[in-house]
């Protein structure tokens, strides 16, 4: 089981109007930032993976376009 990372205090600057609205709506800024960062980091990881594997995916797609899939004759739909 993976243990959650230890929380670390940090200083941030945020627009006062956004801070005021968030506080008025009881929005947990720490949780919101963590969730947003997780989403952003996952998307960046996905983009990096796609860039790093683009040549292999292109080669696989070319192979299938030229040769078809091994299961083409087996499909019944």
Secondary structure, 3 states (H helix, E strand, C coil): CCCCCCCCCCCCCCCHHHHHHHHHCCCCHHHHHHHHHHHHHHHHHHHHHHHHHHHHHHHHHHHHHHHCCCCCCCCCC
